[in-house]
Structures are given as structure tokens and as C-alpha cells.
Amino acid sequence: MKLVKTGLGFLSLTLLSASALAYDLAQDVKVNLELRPRYEHVNVDNSPNDNANALTVRIRVGTTFKNLFNVEGLDLLFEPWVVT
């Protein structure tokens, strides 16, 4: 739960900074958000633990700036990600 709160706080910060800087830095700013949950189950023979289960979530939050500093064709993609 702590990671979710941190991720949402980072998302809020990204959204605020993107909208505040959009007017001065770029002509077109888009915020990207991607959540990719994945569940895996493995059945291993001859092992003390016959079954293994894992739930992971990949979170990517990013901002795309088009025509950075009003220079045609100069784009920036800032996209940190984490796997939990």
C-alpha cells in the first residue's frame, strides 16, 4: 500500500509539473500512464516447493513534450518505471 501512495503522489507531481511547464517548454504535452499487472504460476517437479505463484505490476508514468523550447522536431519523453 505504501508503494501505491508513493506512485499516486508521483503521478500528481508529474501532472502538476507537466501543466505548469507546458506553456513555456513545449507546444504539445501529454501525460502517459501504464499499469501492467501479471500473474505467474509455476509447477516444478522434484522441488521442496512444488508450486510457485507471483503477482507483479509494472507502473510507468511519463510525460511527452513535443516541439520542446518551440523548436520544430525537438521532442522529449520522460518516463520512469518500476516493477513491484
C-alpha atoms as one frame of an Amber mdcrd trajectory, in Angstrom:
protein
   0.000   0.000   0.000   2.912   2.322   0.652   4.094   1.947  -2.948   0.660
   2.828  -4.295   0.544   6.029  -2.250   4.039   6.967  -3.436   3.115   6.212
  -7.038  -0.038   8.321  -6.865   1.909  11.168  -5.293   4.455  10.956  -8.097
   1.624  10.927 -10.643   0.137  14.077  -9.091   3.520  15.763  -9.132   4.040
  14.786 -12.767   0.618  16.106 -13.772   1.148  19.410 -11.963   4.640  19.945
 -13.307   3.553  18.979 -16.817   0.732  21.506 -16.882   2.815  24.249 -15.241
   5.728  23.850 -17.651   3.680  23.111 -20.751   3.126  26.699 -21.701   6.803
  27.686 -21.552   8.552  24.498 -22.659   6.512  22.900 -25.389   3.526  23.312
 -27.676   2.027  19.868 -27.018   2.356  17.993 -23.701   0.853  14.569 -22.992
   0.894  12.583 -19.755   1.266   8.810 -20.090   0.180   6.236 -17.504   0.505
   2.473 -17.883  -0.250  -0.256 -15.323   0.562  -3.824 -16.383  -0.346  -6.489
 -13.839   0.957 -10.012 -14.406   0.318 -13.269 -12.566   2.557 -16.325 -12.925
   2.134 -19.865 -11.668   4.887 -22.495 -11.933   4.670 -26.162 -11.104   8.193
 -27.544 -10.525   8.908 -31.274 -10.280  11.391 -32.626  -7.680  11.361 -29.456
  -5.630  10.519 -28.923  -1.935   8.084 -26.207  -3.046   6.043 -27.802  -5.791
   4.211 -24.630  -6.758   5.260 -21.018  -7.055   2.978 -18.024  -7.550   3.888
 -14.439  -8.304   1.910 -11.259  -8.892   3.869  -8.333 -10.317   2.774  -4.917
 -11.539   4.766  -2.681 -13.849   3.963   1.007 -13.436   5.074   3.598 -15.977
   4.269   7.280 -15.625   5.662   9.675 -18.152   5.379  12.980 -19.912   5.884
  13.645 -23.603   6.885  17.147 -24.711   6.505  17.915 -28.446   8.417  20.821
 -30.035  10.477  21.461 -26.924  11.516  25.121 -26.485   9.374  25.800 -29.581
  11.956  24.055 -31.802  10.200  22.066 -34.534  11.005  18.341 -34.250  12.675
  18.561 -30.819  10.740  16.135 -28.588  11.372  14.800 -25.086   9.954  11.685
 -23.437  10.457  11.407 -19.663   9.233   8.008 -18.481  10.484   6.403 -15.258
   9.090   2.954 -14.438   9.092   0.460 -11.600   8.281  -3.238 -11.264   6.830
  -4.441  -7.975
